[in-house]
Each structure stands twice: as C-alpha cells, then as structure tokens.
Amino acid sequence: MTAVTDEGPGQSRGPVPGRGPDGSGPDGSGPGEHPGHDDGRPPGGWDDGLIARRAGAATEETGPDEAPAAVPEDDVRPQVEAYVPSDSPLSSRLDALRELVGLSRARLERADLAEAGRVLDEAAARRRLSSRHTVVAIAGASGSGKSTLFNSLVGAQISETGLRRPTTAAPLACSWTDGAAGLLDRLAIPGRLRRRPQPGSAAADEALQGLVLVDLPDHDSAARGHRDQVDRVLALVDAVIWVVDPEKYADAALHERYLRPLAGHAEVTFVVLNQIDRLPGEAADQVLDDLRRLLDEDGMALGEHGEPGATVLSLSALTGDGVGELRELLGRFVQDRTAATRRLSADVDAAADRLRPVYVAEGRPGLGERAREEFADRLAEAVGAAAAGQAAEREWRRNAGRACGTPWLRLWRWYESTRQPGGPDRGALGAPPEEQLTARQRVEQAVRTVADDAADGLPGPWAQAVREAAVHGAQGLPEALDELAGRAAGTEGRGADGDGTTGAARAATGVRGDAAQAHSGRGTKPPRPAWWPAAVLAQVVMTLLQIFGGLWLAGQIVGVLQPGLLTPALVMLAGIIGGPLVEWSCAAAARGPARRYGQEAERRLREAAAACGRARVLDPVSAELVRYREVRERFVAVTEFSTTVR
C-alpha cells in the first residue's frame, strides 16, 4: 500500500518511475524527496500539493489555451476554519492573562513575563487556525518504535524505519483531511514532508477525520538539532503520544525533562508502552503498572475509570496488537475537537504556575490603621509635636502670669531674665547637633518601618516596588517637616537654617522662639479668656491699694496727715496680700485653658505632620498596594477557570 503526498481527498498516484515501491528514490531519499530539490518538486512542475493538483485538473479540463472553468462555491472547501470568538472560560482566562501582563510590565522583569507572553502569542496563533483539526505528535526515544507506530496508524509505510540511529531526522506529518496547511506551516513542516493516508484503507476511518499526525525525531538523539526540533514542535501541537519501550520507559531524561514539566497537560497526553510482544507472560502488565507508578510520581494524573487525565495503554506497533484500541481512542479524542482548547488551557495553567511566586502573597499584606497611626506618631515625635504643645501650654500660662501678676513680681522676673546668659533672646539658639541628627533619623526610621509593614508578605517584586515608592516619596520629607515646624513656630517661609538645623529638631527640644504659637502658624499671641480684663482690673486695684496705703502711712509719718496707723496699714496690707492672691487665683484658673491650648497646638502640628507624611509616603505606598490588588485579581481570574487536571 502506497501513500499519496499532501492533501486532496480521493487523489492517488502510482509509483513514480525510478523509485521503489515505498516511494524512495534510487539515491536513498525518502518518499516525496527529490535529489537536488529542497522543496520536493521535480523539474518542470509541482510534485505534490493541493494547489498543484487543482491547477493541473483545471488545465486538463479547459485545455492549455482555455481559461479554467469557475468552480461552484458549493464545491469549495475552506482551507482554514478559525476559532469563533466566544465567552468560553479559555477566552476569559486569556483576556485576564493579557491584562495581567500589561499591568505588570512596569513592575516585573521581562524574564518573569516571557513565558506568559509566549503563551499569549501561541494561543492567538492557534486560535486563528483551523478548529476542525487536531494536531497530535508522536514522540519517543531512539528505538522505541514511534515511526513504526506512526506507519501503523496511517496504514502505509510513510515514515522510514530501520536499525540506523537516528532514523527520523525531521518532523513528518500526515493529515487526514484538507485545511491543515496553516497548522503545518506553524509547525514549520515543509511541503515535501506532508503526507496523506491512502483512501480506502483502515487508516482513513471516519473517526480520524481532522487528525494531523506528526512523527518527531528522537528526543534523546545524539544530534542536538533533532532535540531542538522535538522541543519546538512539542510546544505547538495540540496533543502528544509518548512512545516508550520496556527498556527505556523509566529513563530519567524522559521523565525529568518532559513528563514531569508537562504534568499539567495530562488531558492531552497519551503514554504508550510499545513492543509488548517482546515481554513474556504477565511481564507486560507488570511493566505497565510500573509505568503508571512513575507517571504518578511525576504528578501526571491518569485518566482511569472515566476520570480526566493521561491515557496509558500497551501495544505492539509491529504486530498490530493494541493499535486498534489506540486508533479508537484517538478517533474519539479527535472528534471531540477540544484538544486545542485543553492544550491552551494547560499552557495558561503552566504560565500561571510560573507567575505564582510573583503574585501570590503570604497572608493579607497592606496598610492597616495601626500601621498608619504608628507612622503618624513617629512623624509627630520627629517634628516635636508633644514638645511644641508643652511649650504652647507654658507660654499660655506665662502670658496669664504677665497679665495678672503684680507689677513688682513682673519687674523682678524681667530683671532676672536680663542677668541670664543670652538674655531674653536665648530661645533663638539652635538645637544641639545630636538632636538635629536624631530628628532626621526618626523620619527615616518611620519611613522604613511603614514600608516594611506595607511590604510584609508581598511577593518580592511588589515588596520592592512598595519600598521604592516609600523611599522616593520620603525624599524631601525632613525638609517639608522642617518648613512645617518653622511655620508653626511663627517663622513661615523659612526652611532649614544655613547650619542644617531642622525645625523638627528645634521644636522637639523646645528651643524654638515662641513655640506657643504652633497652633495657628500665623505668628499671633495666644488668645485671652474673657475673665482676663477683670483679673487685670483686680490687680490694678490691689496695686492702687498698696500705693494708697503707702502714701497714707508716709503722710502720717511726715506729719502731713493725722496719725492713725491702723487704717492705712490695713489698706496697704490688703493690697500686698490681694495682689499675689489674685495672681495665684488667675494661675489656678489658667491651668485648664492652658492645657487645652497646648493639646490643641500639639494636635494641629501632629495632624499637619501626618498629612505631609500621608501625601508623600502613604499615598504612593497605597497606590502600589492597589496596583498589586488589581493584578492579584487578574491572576485569580487566570487560575479560576482552570479546566486541566492538576
């Protein structure tokens, strides 16, 4: 039985002159190969190909000088039947994967997304081609008998067999129906290596209509180019039949390089134990059971008892024992027309597994309220909010003492202040250098801590992106806090002094000038309560009583007034005792308002520092976390509708 080349149902040719019965040339070239012609065409015309036969038939019907007659549209069969867009889970997963790659390009390395990009490209290429065809590759080690099995399934001696190794040097394809040219072009199989089974043979069974069978070189070939071709084609076919023999079925190269990495493709995998005719008695069953054990260790699910998974069976391609069962299984597999979809779904699963470490976090990362509050507390500490509040409280009480104190005590305090080093302007001194350094270090420590809290549990690339966002946003944060503290201290528009002293450090040490003005940032004095005028009036009265009583006593002493020491003494004593009493009462009454005033000043400075940190650090970090949640949702969509056996 001879085979015809390429495509065209019902077309067959007799042996070509000068060739053997199997179509081989006198120089040993394979069927369909012509010496001196790489494309398989003899001099002066096409040797095979659907286009050549149609052109030749049209020429014979119309004659050499007539135009070909128009072919009725009903007789024209489409060469390509592309996938029809649908809302299938695979389409949704591919869309999600495409969005995932797009959102991740700015955060992940190109190598991390390379496999996902390849899957998207190959899926788009496969979905543009025929959905009526199923491309199945036969792969195996040298001497496993895969070419013999290929010929047995085809029903003709198409693939060369023999003892010479390697025998198969390039992929050879056989298509049962038209329309597979695009698929074979995608596999880069030239026209001279494309075959068709002979019509009328058992291989032309209706169940195999749509099958494209590819015989691959040995995956363990000594020729590196052969192995490269195997890897290239295996990445493109819809399904694969692995042919193993009793000697090499446990070969580590097969299991570690192919079966184990492709365990997720179990639904589109056949594992065939060939050459069982060489095993005596029950040895074939024992070897088959051991093969199933190895596949289970590889993580490949076995399709037993109607469950989805890899198909495992034994046969002898040489004697034909079990080939019919494989042909029947292949027929149902091809007619189901879901192999391409299942293969692409398995590819998406494999790409998702590779991406899992860069998308799946441990725990629930993010910025909680506690982390935000701790960050605000650290910034408030760095900017000296508590010290500013205390200074504001003291200033409020000091103003109350100035307004309600006795003139003599105020005069004494002024005199004491002039005797101290630096005089009244001692508050303008800068903070010690160690305090300046501590304030900046506190800001940096606060940024590092909140970045670590936000990145805790995130995959490496996203954790790095969060830390980079925090560090980038923190650039200039100490200076911004310095400006904030300067405005709070009544020096709006001033940043760091020429010596590098930060306002945060000065506010923290309380050595800034009028720190009590931190509540408003306008440089105004603290407001006075309504009872201050009455207290001032009472103090004036007490002072006048002292003066009046003193003058009264002086007049009696010099004889201007009549003697009577008791009354002026009592008046003067009332002024002397009443003045401090009014001052003490005012100080007691001022404690509550002063405390509230200091707390308000601290709160405003704390809120201003927190707002500055939120705008510069927390918001960029939150944006990165939102971006991660978006890609995490896309990743979940990629893996959610998996239809392959894991």
C-alpha positions in Angstrom: 0.0 0.0 0.0 1.5 3.3 -1.0 0.8 6.8 0.4 0.0 9.9 -1.5 1.5 13.2 -0.7 0.0 16.4 0.8 -3.8 16.8 0.6 -6.7 16.2 -1.7 -9.3 13.5 -0.9 -9.7 10.8 -3.4 -6.4 11.6 -5.1 -3.8 8.8 -5.5 -0.9 8.1 -7.8 1.0 5.1 -8.8 4.7 4.5 -8.1 6.9 7.2 -9.6 9.4 5.8 -12.2 12.8 5.4 -10.8 11.6 4.9 -7.3 11.0 2.0 -5.1 7.6 0.6 -4.0 7.7 2.8 -0.9 8.4 6.0 -3.0 12.1 6.2 -2.1 14.5 7.4 -4.7 17.5 5.5 -6.1 19.8 7.7 -4.0 18.0 6.7 -0.8 16.0 9.8 -0.5 12.7 9.5 1.4 9.3 9.5 -0.2 8.4 12.7 -1.7 12.0 13.8 -1.7 13.8 14.6 -5.0 17.5 14.9 -5.3 18.7 18.4 -5.9 15.3 19.9 -5.0 14.8 21.0 -1.3 11.1 21.8 -1.9 10.4 18.3 -3.3 9.4 19.5 -6.8 10.7 17.7 -9.9 12.0 19.8 -12.8 9.2 21.4 -14.7 6.3 21.2 -12.3 4.9 20.6 -8.8 5.3 17.1 -7.3 2.7 17.5 -4.6 0.4 20.0 -3.0 -3.3 20.7 -3.2 -2.8 23.9 -5.3 -0.7 22.0 -7.8 -3.4 19.3 -8.3 -6.2 21.8 -8.6 -4.2 23.8 -11.1 -3.4 20.6 -13.1 -7.0 19.4 -13.0 -8.2 22.8 -14.3 -5.7 22.7 -17.1 -6.7 19.2 -18.2 -10.4 20.2 -18.3 -10.1 23.5 -20.1 -7.1 22.8 -22.3 -3.8 24.7 -22.4 -5.3 27.7 -24.2 -8.6 28.0 -22.3 -9.2 29.7 -19.0 -10.2 27.4 -16.1 -13.9 27.0 -15.5 -15.2 28.6 -12.4 -15.6 26.2 -9.5 -19.0 26.3 -7.9 -19.0 27.8 -4.4 -20.6 24.6 -3.0 -17.6 22.6 -4.1 -15.0 24.9 -2.5 -14.0 23.6 1.0 -12.4 26.2 3.3 -8.7 25.8 3.9 -8.9 27.4 7.4 -11.7 27.3 9.8 -10.7 29.7 12.5 -12.0 29.7 16.1 -15.2 31.7 16.6 -14.8 34.2 19.4 -16.9 33.1 22.4 -17.3 33.7 26.1 -15.7 30.4 26.9 -13.6 30.2 30.1 -10.4 30.0 27.9 -11.2 33.3 26.3 -11.8 34.9 29.7 -8.6 33.5 31.0 -6.5 34.6 28.0 -8.0 38.1 28.4 -7.2 38.1 32.1 -3.6 36.9 31.4 -3.2 39.6 28.7 -4.4 42.3 31.2 -2.1 40.8 33.9 0.9 41.1 31.7 0.0 44.6 30.7 -0.4 45.7 34.3 2.9 44.0 35.4 5.3 45.2 32.8 6.4 48.2 34.8 6.9 46.1 38.0 8.3 42.8 36.9 11.3 41.7 35.0 10.9 40.9 31.3 12.1 37.3 32.0 9.3 36.8 34.5 6.7 37.6 31.9 8.4 35.9 28.9 6.6 32.6 29.3 3.2 34.3 29.7 3.9 36.4 26.6 4.8 33.3 24.6 1.6 31.5 25.7 -0.5 34.5 24.6 1.3 34.7 21.2 0.9 30.9 20.6 -2.7 30.9 21.7 -3.5 33.8 19.4 -1.8 32.0 16.5 -3.5 28.7 17.2 -7.0 30.2 17.6 -6.6 31.9 14.1 -6.2 28.4 12.5 -8.5 25.5 12.0 -10.6 24.3 14.9 -11.6 21.2 12.9 -8.2 19.7 13.1 -6.3 18.2 16.0 -2.5 18.1 15.7 -1.0 15.1 17.6 2.7 14.4 17.8 4.3 11.0 18.3 7.4 11.4 20.4 9.8 8.9 21.9 13.3 7.8 22.4 15.5 6.1 19.8 14.5 2.6 19.1 11.1 2.9 20.9 9.2 2.2 17.6 7.4 5.5 17.2 7.9 5.6 13.5 6.5 2.1 13.2 3.5 3.1 15.3 3.1 6.2 13.0 3.0 4.0 9.9 0.6 1.6 11.6 -1.8 4.3 12.4 -1.5 5.8 8.9 -1.8 2.4 7.3 1.1 3.0 5.0 4.9 2.9 5.0 5.4 6.7 5.2 7.9 7.2 7.9 11.3 5.5 7.4 12.1 2.8 9.9 15.3 0.8 10.4 18.1 -0.1 12.7 20.2 3.0 11.8 20.0 5.7 14.6 18.8 8.3 14.4 16.3 7.2 11.7 13.9 10.2 11.8 15.8 13.4 11.1 12.9 15.8 10.7 9.2 16.0 11.6 6.9 14.2 9.2 3.2 15.0 9.1 0.2 13.1 7.8 -3.2 14.9 7.5 -6.5 13.0 7.1 -8.4 16.0 5.8 -8.0 19.3 4.0 -7.5 22.6 5.7 -4.4 21.8 7.8 -1.9 23.7 5.7 -1.8 26.7 8.2 -1.2 24.4 11.1 1.6 22.6 9.4 3.1 26.0 8.4 3.0 26.9 12.0 5.0 23.7 12.8 7.5 24.7 10.0 7.0 21.3 8.3 7.8 21.8 4.6 5.5 20.5 1.8 7.9 17.7 0.9 7.3 16.2 4.4 3.5 16.4 4.4 1.6 13.2 3.6 -2.0 11.9 3.3 -3.1 8.3 4.0 -4.3 6.3 1.1 -8.1 6.4 0.6 -10.0 3.2 1.3 -7.5 2.0 4.0 -8.3 1.4 7.6 -6.4 4.5 8.4 -8.9 6.6 6.5 -11.6 5.8 9.1 -14.2 8.5 9.5 -13.3 8.8 13.2 -9.9 10.1 12.3 -11.2 12.8 10.0 -9.5 16.0 11.2 -6.4 14.3 12.6 -2.9 15.7 11.8 -0.3 13.1 12.9 3.3 14.2 13.3 6.3 11.8 13.6 9.1 13.6 15.6 12.8 12.8 15.7 14.2 11.1 18.8 14.1 13.3 21.9 17.4 11.6 23.0 19.1 11.9 19.7 22.8 12.5 19.6 22.2 15.3 17.1 21.4 18.5 19.0 19.3 19.8 16.1 16.9 16.8 16.4 16.3 17.5 20.1 15.7 21.2 19.3 13.1 20.3 16.7 11.3 18.0 19.2 11.1 20.8 21.8 9.9 23.3 19.3 7.1 21.1 17.9 6.0 19.8 21.3 5.3 23.4 22.3 3.0 23.9 19.4 1.0 20.7 19.0 -2.5 20.0 20.5 -1.6 16.6 22.0 1.3 14.2 22.2 1.7 10.4 22.2 4.7 9.4 24.1 6.0 6.0 22.9 8.2 4.1 25.4 9.6 0.6 25.3 10.3 -1.9 28.0 13.9 -0.9 28.2 13.7 2.9 28.4 10.2 3.6 30.0 11.9 4.7 33.2 14.6 6.8 31.5 15.3 9.9 33.7 15.7 12.1 30.7 12.2 11.4 29.6 10.6 11.9 33.0 12.6 14.8 34.2 12.8 16.8 31.0 9.3 16.2 29.5 6.7 14.2 31.5 7.2 15.9 34.8 7.2 19.5 33.5 4.2 18.7 31.3 2.2 17.0 34.1 -0.4 19.7 33.8 -1.0 18.7 30.2 -2.2 15.2 31.2 -5.6 15.5 29.4 -3.8 15.9 26.1 -1.2 13.2 26.7 -1.1 9.6 25.6 1.6 7.3 27.1 2.0 4.1 25.0 4.1 1.2 26.1 5.3 -0.3 22.8 6.9 -3.6 22.0 4.9 -5.7 24.4 5.4 -8.6 22.0 9.0 -8.8 23.5 7.7 -9.4 27.0 6.7 -12.9 28.1 3.7 -13.8 30.1 2.5 -11.2 32.6 5.6 -9.1 32.3 3.8 -6.6 30.1 1.2 -5.9 32.8 3.9 -5.5 35.4 5.9 -3.1 33.3 2.6 -1.1 32.6 1.9 -0.9 36.3 5.4 0.3 37.0 5.0 2.9 34.2 1.8 4.1 35.8 3.6 4.4 39.2 6.3 6.5 37.6 3.8 8.8 36.0 2.0 9.2 39.3 5.3 10.2 40.9 5.8 12.7 38.0 2.5 14.3 39.1 0.7 13.3 35.9 -2.9 12.4 36.6 -4.0 9.1 34.9 -7.4 9.0 33.1 -8.7 5.8 34.7 -12.3 4.9 35.4 -13.6 7.7 33.2 -11.7 10.4 35.0 -9.8 13.1 33.1 -6.1 12.6 32.7 -3.4 11.0 30.7 -4.3 7.8 28.7 -1.9 4.9 29.3 -2.0 1.7 27.3 0.2 -1.0 25.9 0.5 -2.2 22.3 2.8 -3.7 19.7 3.2 -1.5 16.7 5.0 -4.3 14.9 2.3 -7.0 15.3 -0.7 -4.5 15.5 -1.8 -5.8 18.9 -3.5 -2.8 20.7 -3.1 -0.4 17.8 -6.8 -0.7 17.0 -7.6 0.4 20.6 -5.3 3.4 20.3 -6.9 4.3 16.9 -10.3 4.2 18.5 -9.2 6.4 21.4 -7.6 8.8 19.0 -10.8 8.9 17.0 -12.9 9.9 20.0 -10.3 12.3 21.0 -10.2 14.0 17.6 -13.9 14.1 17.1 -14.3 15.8 20.5 -12.5 18.8 19.0 -11.4 20.2 22.3 -7.8 19.2 22.3 -6.5 22.6 21.2 -8.6 24.3 23.8 -7.4 22.0 26.6 -3.8 22.3 25.4 -4.0 26.1 25.5 -5.7 26.0 28.9 -2.9 23.8 30.2 -0.4 26.2 28.8 -2.1 29.1 30.7 -2.0 26.9 33.8 1.7 26.4 33.4 2.3 30.1 32.8 0.2 30.9 35.9 2.2 28.4 38.0 5.4 30.1 36.9 4.0 33.5 37.8 2.6 32.4 41.2 5.7 33.3 43.2 5.5 36.9 41.9 1.8 37.4 42.5 0.6 35.3 45.5 1.3 36.9 48.9 1.7 35.3 52.2 -1.2 36.5 54.4 -3.0 39.7 53.8 -0.5 42.5 53.1 -1.5 46.1 53.3 -1.5 49.2 55.4 -3.7 48.8 58.5 -5.0 51.6 60.7 -2.4 50.6 63.4 0.5 51.0 60.9 -0.9 54.4 59.8 -1.2 55.6 63.4 2.2 54.4 64.3 3.6 56.2 61.3 1.8 59.4 62.3 3.1 59.0 65.9 6.7 58.7 64.7 6.4 61.8 62.5 4.8 63.7 65.3 7.7 62.7 67.5 10.2 63.7 64.9 8.6 67.1 64.4 8.3 67.7 68.1 4.6 67.9 68.4 4.5 67.0 72.1 7.3 69.4 72.9 5.5 72.2 70.9 2.3 71.5 72.8 4.0 71.7 76.2 5.8 74.9 75.1 2.4 76.4 74.0 0.9 75.5 77.4 3.8 77.1 79.2 3.5 80.2 77.0 -0.2 80.5 77.7 0.4 80.3 81.4 3.3 82.7 81.1 1.1 85.2 79.3 -1.6 84.8 82.0 1.1 85.5 84.7 2.2 88.6 82.8 -1.3 89.9 82.5 -2.4 89.0 86.0 0.8 89.2 88.0 1.8 92.0 90.4 4.0 94.8 88.8 6.7 94.2 91.4 7.0 90.5 90.6 6.9 91.1 86.8 9.7 93.7 87.3 11.7 91.2 89.3 11.3 88.5 86.6 12.4 90.9 83.9 15.5 91.8 86.0 16.4 88.1 86.5 16.0 87.3 82.8 18.5 90.1 81.9 21.1 88.5 84.2 20.9 85.1 82.5 23.4 84.3 79.6 21.9 85.1 76.2 19.3 87.5 77.7 15.7 87.4 76.6 16.7 86.0 73.1 18.2 82.8 74.4 15.4 80.9 72.7 16.9 81.6 69.3 19.8 79.3 70.0 19.8 76.2 67.7 19.3 72.7 68.7 22.4 70.6 69.6 23.8 68.7 66.6 22.9 65.4 68.1 19.3 66.4 68.4 19.3 67.6 64.7 20.6 64.2 63.6 18.1 62.4 65.8 15.1 64.2 64.2 16.2 63.3 60.7 16.9 59.7 61.7 13.5 59.4 63.2 11.9 60.5 60.0 13.9 57.9 58.0 13.2 55.2 60.6 9.5 56.0 60.4 9.5 55.7 56.6 11.4 52.4 56.7 9.1 50.9 59.3 5.9 51.8 57.4 7.4 50.5 54.2 8.3 47.2 55.8 4.8 46.9 57.3 3.2 47.5 54.0 5.5 45.1 52.1 5.3 42.4 54.7 4.1 39.2 53.0 4.2 40.7 49.5 6.0 38.8 46.7 9.5 40.1 46.1 8.9 42.4 43.1 5.9 44.1 44.6 7.5 44.4 48.0 10.4 46.1 46.3 8.0 48.4 44.4 6.4 49.4 47.7 9.7 50.1 49.4 10.9 52.2 46.4 7.6 54.2 46.4 8.1 54.9 50.1 11.8 55.9 49.7 11.0 58.0 46.7 8.2 59.8 48.4 10.3 60.4 51.5 12.8 62.4 49.6 12.4 65.9 51.0 10.1 64.8 53.8 12.5 66.1 56.6 12.8 69.4 54.8 9.0 69.6 54.5 8.6 68.8 58.2 11.2 71.5 58.9 9.2 74.0 56.9 6.0 72.9 58.7 7.7 73.3 62.1 9.0 76.7 61.0 5.5 77.9 60.1 4.1 76.5 63.3 6.8 78.5 65.3 5.9 81.8 63.6 8.7 81.7 61.0 6.7 80.9 57.9 8.7 80.7 54.8 11.9 79.6 56.5 13.1 76.0 55.9 16.3 74.6 57.4 18.8 77.1 58.6 22.1 77.5 57.0 23.7 75.2 59.5 21.3 72.4 58.5 19.2 72.6 61.7 15.8 71.1 61.1 12.7 72.8 62.5 11.6 69.3 63.7 14.7 69.1 65.9 14.2 72.6 67.3 10.6 72.1 68.0 11.4 68.7 69.6 13.9 70.3 72.1 11.7 73.3 72.8 14.4 75.8 71.9 12.5 77.5 69.1 11.5 81.1 69.9 7.8 81.4 70.5 6.8 77.7 70.4 3.4 78.5 71.9 2.3 79.9 68.5 2.3 76.4 67.0 -1.5 76.2 67.0 -2.1 78.8 64.2 1.0 79.2 62.1 0.2 82.9 61.9 2.7 84.2 64.5 0.0 85.6 66.8 -0.1 85.5 70.6 -2.4 83.0 72.4 -5.9 84.3 72.8 -7.0 85.7 76.2 -10.1 84.4 78.1 -12.9 86.7 78.9 -12.1 86.9 82.6 -8.6 88.4 82.0 -9.7 92.0 82.0 -11.5 91.6 85.4 -8.3 89.9 86.7 -6.2 92.8 85.4 -8.6 95.3 86.9 -8.4 93.5 90.3 -4.6 93.5 90.1 -4.7 97.2 89.3 -6.9 97.8 92.3 -4.6 95.8 94.6 -1.7 97.8 93.3 -3.5 101.1 93.9 -4.4 100.0 97.4 -0.7 99.3 98.1 0.2 102.7 96.7 -2.6 104.5 98.5 -1.9 102.8 101.8 1.8 103.5 101.5 1.3 107.2 100.7 -1.2 107.4 103.6 1.4 106.0 106.0 4.1 108.2 104.6 1.9 111.3 105.1 1.3 110.4 108.7 5.0 109.8 109.3 6.0 113.2 108.0 3.1 114.8 109.8 1.1 115.9 106.9 -1.8 113.7 107.9 -3.1 113.0 111.3 -1.8 109.9 113.0 -3.8 106.7 112.7 -1.6 103.8 111.5 -4.2 101.0 111.6 -6.4 102.1 108.7 -3.6 102.8 106.2 -1.7 99.7 107.3 -4.8 97.6 106.7 -5.3 99.2 103.3 -1.7 98.6 102.3 -1.8 95.1 103.7 -4.9 94.3 101.7 -3.1 95.4 98.5 0.0 93.5 99.4 -1.9 90.3 100.1 -4.5 90.8 97.5 -2.0 91.1 94.6 -0.4 87.7 95.0 -3.8 86.2 95.8 -5.2 87.5 92.5 -2.2 86.2 90.7 -2.5 82.8 92.3 -6.2 82.6 91.5 -5.5 83.5 87.9 -2.8 80.9 87.6 -5.1 78.3 89.0 -7.9 79.3 86.6 -5.4 79.3 83.7 -4.3 75.7 84.1 -7.3 74.2 82.3 -7.3 76.6 79.3 -3.6 76.4 79.1 -3.7 72.6 79.0 -6.4 72.7 76.3 -4.4 75.3 74.3 -1.3 73.1 74.4 -3.2 70.0 73.4 -4.8 71.9 70.5 -1.4 73.1 69.4 0.0 69.6 69.6 -3.0 68.1 67.7 -2.7 70.6 64.9 1.0 70.1 64.5 0.6 66.3 64.7 -2.2 66.4 62.0 -0.1 68.7 59.8 2.9 66.3 60.0 0.6 63.3 59.4 -0.9 65.0 56.4 2.5 65.7 55.0 3.6 62.1 55.5 0.4 60.8 54.1 0.7 62.8 50.9 4.4 62.0 50.4 4.7 58.4 51.6 1.4 56.7 52.5 -0.5 57.6 49.3 2.3 56.3 47.0 2.5 53.2 49.0 -1.3 52.7 49.0 -1.2 53.2 45.2 1.3 50.4 44.8 -0.8 48.2 47.0 -3.9 49.0 44.9 -2.0 48.1 41.8 -0.9 44.8 43.4 -4.5 44.0 44.3 -5.6 44.7 40.7 -3.0 42.3 39.3 -3.8 39.8 42.0 -7.5 39.9 40.9 -6.3 39.4 37.3 -4.2 36.4 38.4 -7.1 34.9 40.2 -9.2 35.2 37.1 -6.4 33.4 35.1 -6.4 30.5 37.5 -10.1 30.4 38.5 -11.5 28.6 35.5 -8.7 26.1 35.0 -10.1 23.0 33.2 -7.0 20.9 33.2 -6.1 18.2 35.7 -3.5 19.5 38.2 
